[in-house]
C-alpha cells in the first residue's frame, strides 16, 4: 500500500515538474517494494 502512495506522489510531482520530489518518490517506492515479501510487487 505504501508503494501505491509513492506512485501517486510521483505522478503529482511529475505533473507539476517537481523533479527532485519525483526522483525521491521513485527511490522510496523501490524501497517500499523491497520491504515486502511479495515477488509480484517487484
Buried (B, 14 or more C-beta within 10 A) or exposed (E): EEBEEBBEBBEEBBEEEBEEBBEBBBEBBEEBBEEEEEEEEE
